[in-house]
Amino acid sequence: MYKKLIKHLLLFITIAALLTGCAEKTGTGTATATATASESAPSGNISLRVWGSEEDTELVSNIIESFKAEYAGQATFNITYEAHSEANCKDDILGDVLNAPDVFTFADDQLMALVASGVLKEVADSSTIYGRNLQASSDAASIGGKLYAYPLTADNGYFLFYNKKYVTESDAATMDGLLKAAEACEKQVFMEMTSGWYMYAFFGNTDMEIGLNDDGISTYCNWNAKYTNTTGVQVAEGMLNIGTNPSFTATTPEGFTKGAADDLYVAGVSGIWDENAIKEAWGDNYAAAKLPTYTVAGSQLQMSSYAGYKLVGVNSYSENAEWAAKFADWMTNEKNQTLRFEMRGQGPSNTAASAQGAVAESKAIQALQAQAPYSSLQRVGGKYWDAASTFGNEICNGNPSGKDLQVLLNEMVKGITDEESTGDPIEAAGE
């Protein structure tokens, strides 16, 4: 009970401080962080607990050994790695802050809660971290211009895989071209339009908006807007034309990579996690590119995408916070991000690691970087997913309900925002 009271008190104090100070930008970093990479880190016996995915066990074990070698003589280290779900990291840490690990990896959409709770403090010498990482990954680790975590990967996004045996570079530039190429050889183009993660591609590059409200929980959305430059109905019509095309597949029981190996698909939208399987399936004909454009109200609109980043956090309540920060810095440096790509196939956020060797030769990494200008951080509440999926399924099945598209959009926005929706872009956005 005492621990819970302390935790909630810390949470209240930290949220107040965050709300009053998040607008202040510090470009060079300060000495205010509890978890600093101080040059005067204590000697003696240093114990650190590190959380990360089970698949990272061998990789991080190597990183731990190289860290010990780098700082041999400065302290005696006892560093243990504990396999732990990155998806549940935030909830498990906030459930028992005082027993949380010293260093942990997590997805960028958990950052706000971890900062608000006081678990993450501003990273010292943030200018150095900013300088060595892709801008988007640093932004994903920041709130109000202040860096709170160390960027680790920049590969959780999606792009287009295509088979050069059937699809030319010109075909791959537009969804219309892809569908025509697929029709010519009686095959399919795959995209999981029924998932909110991928469905964002159609709405994201318009002047309609979606995002988290100030409470960090609920979502604002005006994808049913009638008076924006691109309206919700126009996007829905474009999606309907794609979803009902005989050469398009939105769902598949065998999966994209299995279908590619069976020569069912000429192209598909997915991420770097499928690169090895697609390379094996298509061999020398394997190619990758940014997402195509699609037809909206007679014009071509570039598809957008959600982009995700993996970050490394330092627990501000750690008894060895300075050494924990040193380890997080070591874990995310150029050498170890390159090692991560070699051992785990995960794309680095470090700019130097991205520009050389096997990373630079990865077609998937290059496609992700080409898509980056049209990508956004995923910032939506939990009610988004079911509402978006329901809408996507209705569209891909040819609108079997027969409802007006504006009605379908209104229903989706109401489900996302949990508010009455009239279709007016201002009211639908919750403003």
N, C-alpha and C positions, 0 to 999 in steps of 0.2 A: 504493500500500500504506500509506503514511504517513497519507494522508487517511482511509482505512478504519479504521486503528487509533485515530486521534483521534475519529472519529465514534462508534465502539463504546464508547470510554472515556467520552465525554460521555453516551451513552445510559445506560450503567450508573450513572453518578453521578446523573443526573437522575431515573431511576426510583426510586432509593433515597430521594432527597429528596422525591419526590412521594408515595411510600408513607408516609413519616413525617410529612408536613406537610399532606396533603390534607384532613384532618379539621378543620383550623383555619380558621375562617370570618373573612373580613375584609369588613366591610360598607362601608367607605369607600374602599378602595383604598390602596395603599402606594407608596413610591418604590422598591420592590425590582425592578420590571420593567426589563429591559434596553431593551425597546421602549417608551419613555415618550414622552408628548406634551409634553415639557419646553418651557417658555417660553424657555429659553436655547439652543435648537437652533442648531448652528453655521451660520455664513455661508459664503460661498465657492461653489465648484462642487459641486453635489449631484446625484449620479446615483442613480436608482431604477429597478428593474425590477419590473413588475407583471404577474402572471399572472391570467388569467380566461378565460372561454369565448369562442370565436370570435364568437358572436352578440353579445357585449358590446363589440366593438371600437369601434363608433361612439359608444356611450354613454360608455365610459370615456375615450375621446379627448376628449370634451366635458368630462368631470370633470377630466381632467388640465389642460386649458386654464384652467378656472375656478380650479383650485388655484394655478396659476402666477400668475394675476391677483390672487388673494387675498393671496399672500405675496410679491408683486413687491417688490424692493428688499431683501428679507431674505437672499436667496441666488440663485444662478444655477442653474436646474434643467434637468436632462436626464433626463426621465422617459419610459421606453419601455414600451409595452404589448405583451405577448406572448400570443397566443392559445394556450391550453393546456387540456387536458381537466380539468375540475374533479373528475371521477370518479377520475382517476388522480393527483390532486395529491399526496396523502400518499405514495404509493409512489415517485413521481418525486423528491419532495423528500428523503425519507429515503434514497433511493438515492445521492444526491450532495448532502449538506447544504451543503457549502461553496460550491457553485455554484447554490444555490437562489435564487429571486427575493427581493426585499425585502418585497413585499406580494403576497398571493395570496388568491383566493376558493376556498372548499372546502365540502363538505357536512358537517353537524354530526357525522355518525357517524365522521369521521376525527379528531375533536378529541383523543381520549384518546392516540392514538399520537403525534400531533404534540407534545403536552405532555410525554409520557414521554420523547421523544427530546431535549427541550430546545429544539426549534425555536420553540415558543411559550412566552413567559413571561407572568406575570400582568400584565394591563393596568392601567396607572396611572390614577388617578381613576376607578375602576370604578363608583363611586356615580353619576357623571354618566351613564355609558353605561347602567347599569341604569335610571336614572330616565327616560330618553327612549325606551326600547324596551319592547315587550310582555314580560311576565314570562317566558312560555314560551320566547321567543327568547333571553333572557338566560340562562335555565337551560341551554339547549342549548349556550351558549358557555362554560359554567362547569363546573368540577370541584371538589368539596368546598367550594362556596361562593365560589370564586375565579374571576374572569373572565379568560379567556385569549384571547378573540377578540372582534371587533366584529360584532354582529348586522347582517345585511344584508337578508334576506328572510324572510317567514313565510308562505309559500304552497305549500309542498310537502306537501300533504295531499289528502284526498279527501272528497267530500260528494255530495249528490244533485242532479242536474239533472232537471227534469221539465217536461212540456209541459202548460200549463194548458188546452189545448183538450180534453184527455182526462182529466187528473188534477186533482182539487181539492186544496186545502191540507190538508184532513182526510185524503184518500187518501194523500198524501205522508208522513204521519206514521208509517205502519206499512208493513211489507213486505206484510202481508196485504192492506191497502188498495190498494197499488200493483198487486199481482197481479190483484186483482179488477177494477180499472180497465182494466188491459191486456186481460184476458179479455173484457170487455164490448165492446171495439172490435177484437178479434182482432189485437192487437199484442203487444209484448214489453217486459219490464223487463230491463235489461242490468246485469250486475256480473261482473267478472272473478274469480270465486270460486276459480279454479284457480291464482291467483297468491298467494304468501305475503304480499305487500304488502297485498292487499285481504282475504285470508282472516282476517287478524288481527281484522277487524271483529267476527267472531262470538265470539272467545275473549277479547278485550281487556277487556271490561267485566264480567268474572266475577271470582271470587276465585281462579281459577287464575292461574299466573304463567309468564312467560317473560322471559329477559334474559341478559346476559353474565355469565359467571363472573369471578372476580377476575383471571384470566389475560388478560382482554380479548379472548379468541379463541373459546373454547368457550361453548356455550349451555346454560343450565338451562331445563327446561320440564316442566310437569306437566299438560299439556292432556289427558292420559288419566286424570286423577284420578277416583277413585270416591267420595271422602268429603268433597269440598268442597260448599259450599252449592249451587252449580251444577256438575254433573258433566260430564266430557268427553262421555259418551254422550248426555246431554241436549242439549248443543250440537250434536253430530253429527247427532242426530235432527232438530233444527231446520234444520240446513243441508240435510239430505237432503230434507226436505219442500219447501224452496225450490228446490233444484237440480233436482228432478224435476218441478216444476210446468210444465205446457205453456206457460205465459206467461212463463217465465224463460229467459234466455240467458246462459251463463257465458263462452262464447268466440264470436268472430265473425271471419270472414276479412276482412270489409270494414271492420271497426273501428266503434267507437261513433258517431263523428261522421258517418261515411258512412251508417250505418244510420238515424241521426236525420234526416239530410237526405232519405233515401228514405222517411221516414214509417214506419219499421219499429218504432221504440221510442217508448214514451210517457214513459220515464224511464231514467236510467242513473247509475251511480256512477263518477265520474271526478274530475279536478282542474281547476284554473284554466287549465291549458294548453289545454283544450278550449272555454273560454268563448266566444271569438270565433266559432268554427265552430258552436256550438250556438245562439248568438244569430242567426246568419245563417240557420240551418236552421229555427228556430221563431219568429223574429221577436218580435212582441208577446206571444206565448204562452210565451216562455222564462221559467222560474223556477228558483230554486235554494234548497236548504234543507239543514239538517244531515241526517245519515244517519237512516233510519227506525229504529223498533224492529222486532224480529222475535220470533216465538213460540218460547219455550223452556219446556218442561214446563208448558204451559198458561198461562204468563204472558208479558207483554211485556218484552223486554230491549233497552235502548238499544244500538245498534251503536257500537262504538268505531272508532278509526282510528289509523294511524301518521301522525305529523306530522314533516316535515323542515324544516330551516332552513339557509339559506346564510349562511356566515360569512366575515369577512375577517380574515386572519391577518397578523401582522408577524413576519418572520424575526428572531429574537433575535441571529443572527450577522451581521446586516446592518451594513455599515460606516457606514450613515446611519440607524441605528435610530430616532433621535428624529424625523427628518423622515418616515421610513416610517410611524411611528405617527400623525403629523399627517395624512399622506395617507389612511391607513385611516380615521381619524376623519372626515375631509372626505368621503370616498367613501360613508360610511354615515350622513351627517347627514340631517335632514329634507328639505332641498331636493333632494339628490341621490337619495334614495330615492323621492321623488315623481317626479323625472325618470326614474328607472328604470321606474316603473310606466307612465309616459306613452310611453316608447320601447320597453320590452320586455314590458309587461304583467305584471310580477312584483310580487307583493304585498309591501308594506313591513313591516318589523318595528318601525319608528319609530311610536310611538303618535299623534303629531301628524299625520304623513303619512297614517295610516290613517283619520283622523277627518274628512277634508275633501276637497272636490273630487271628481274622477272616482273616486278610490279608495273613498270613502264610498258612492258610487253603484253600485259594482260588486256585483252580486248574488252573484257567486262569492266575493268577499272577505267579504261579510256571512255567507254560508253557512259559510265556513271558521271565522269567529270564533264562530258558533253551535255548531260542532262541537268547538271547541277544548277545552271542559271534559271531553270524552270522548276526547281524543287523547293519545297517548304518543309519546315519542321511540323511534325504531327502534334497538334495541340487541340484535342477534342475530348469531351467527356464520355463516360461510359455508355450513355444512351445513343450515341452516334451510330454504333456498329449495327445494332439490330434494325434500326430505322433505315439506314443506308442499304443494308442487305435486302430488306423487303422491297425497296424501290428497285434495286438492281435486278432482282429476280423477276419482278413484274415486267420490266423493260425487256429483258433478254428473252422472256417467254411471249413477247409480242403483245403485251398489255391485255391478257385474257379477261380481266375484269371489265374492260371496255370503258373505264373511267377517263374523263378528260385529263390530259397530261398536267394541267394546272392543279387539278384536284389531287393527283398522285404526288405532285411536288409539295402541295400544302400539307398533306398527310405526313410526308417524310420530314419536313421541317418541324412540324408539331411534335413528332416523335423524337427528333434530335434535341429540340429546345425544351420540350415538355411544357410548351406554352401555346395558347391559342394563336393560330396563324391565319392571316387574312390574305397573304400574298403580297402585301405592301412591303417593299424592301426595308424600310426603316423599322416598321413594327416587327417584321420577321427576324431582324437582326437583334432585337431586344433593346434598342436604343430609346 
